[in-house]
């Protein structure tokens, strides 16, 4: 495990010299996808009894905020 950690630290310490422009539409699409995926997992966890409805309800409001 220590070897894995050291390899991870080494790779994260490298700087990528490629300059890539920011595509805002892609960023927004990715955020929407991630929010939807998070909500799907939350619904499954609530349905399977891992979280309570009240906790999921607070998190689910992100779907309403997503379009703003």
C-alpha positions as semicolon CSV with decimal commas, in nm:
position;residue;x (nm);y (nm);z (nm)
1;X;0,000;0,000;0,000
2;X;0,287;0,234;0,075
3;X;0,424;0,176;-0,276
4;X;0,086;0,272;-0,421
5;X;0,079;0,589;-0,211
6;X;0,429;0,686;-0,316
7;X;0,345;0,628;-0,684
8;X;0,031;0,836;-0,650
9;X;0,220;1,117;-0,481
10;X;0,484;1,111;-0,755
11;X;0,229;1,122;-1,038
12;X;0,029;1,401;-0,875
13;X;0,345;1,605;-0,837
14;X;0,409;1,611;-1,212
15;X;0,307;1,921;-1,404
16;X;0,131;1,877;-1,736
17;X;0,264;2,135;-1,979
18;X;-0,030;2,106;-2,219
19;X;-0,249;2,415;-2,226
20;X;-0,609;2,328;-2,303
21;X;-0,880;2,588;-2,339
22;X;-1,175;2,577;-2,105
23;X;-1,499;2,467;-2,270
24;X;-1,772;2,612;-2,048
25;X;-2,053;2,414;-2,212
26;X;-1,869;2,089;-2,142
27;X;-1,802;2,195;-1,784
28;X;-2,172;2,266;-1,728
29;X;-2,272;1,935;-1,887
30;X;-2,026;1,751;-1,662
31;X;-2,163;1,923;-1,352
32;X;-2,521;1,835;-1,449
33;X;-2,422;1,474;-1,510
34;X;-2,242;1,453;-1,175
35;X;-2,538;1,609;-0,991
36;X;-2,781;1,368;-1,156
37;X;-2,559;1,072;-1,072
38;X;-2,527;1,187;-0,710
39;X;-2,905;1,214;-0,685
40;X;-2,958;0,869;-0,836
41;X;-2,719;0,717;-0,583
42;X;-2,892;0,911;-0,304
43;X;-3,232;0,782;-0,413
44;X;-3,101;0,426;-0,418
45;X;-2,942;0,467;-0,075
46;X;-3,266;0,609;0,064
47;X;-3,473;0,333;-0,097
48;X;-3,238;0,065;0,038
49;X;-3,246;0,212;0,389
50;X;-2,893;0,352;0,411
51;X;-3,013;0,711;0,451
52;X;-3,332;0,866;0,584
53;X;-3,581;1,052;0,364
54;X;-3,515;1,378;0,551
55;X;-3,144;1,363;0,469
56;X;-3,208;1,278;0,105
57;X;-3,472;1,552;0,079
58;X;-3,217;1,818;0,174
59;X;-2,974;1,685;-0,086
60;X;-3,239;1,649;-0,357
61;X;-3,294;2,024;-0,365
62;X;-2,983;2,040;-0,584
63;X;-3,202;1,926;-0,875
64;X;-3,411;2,243;-0,837
65;X;-3,099;2,460;-0,815
66;X;-2,936;2,292;-1,115
67;X;-3,109;2,507;-1,374
68;X;-3,017;2,837;-1,208
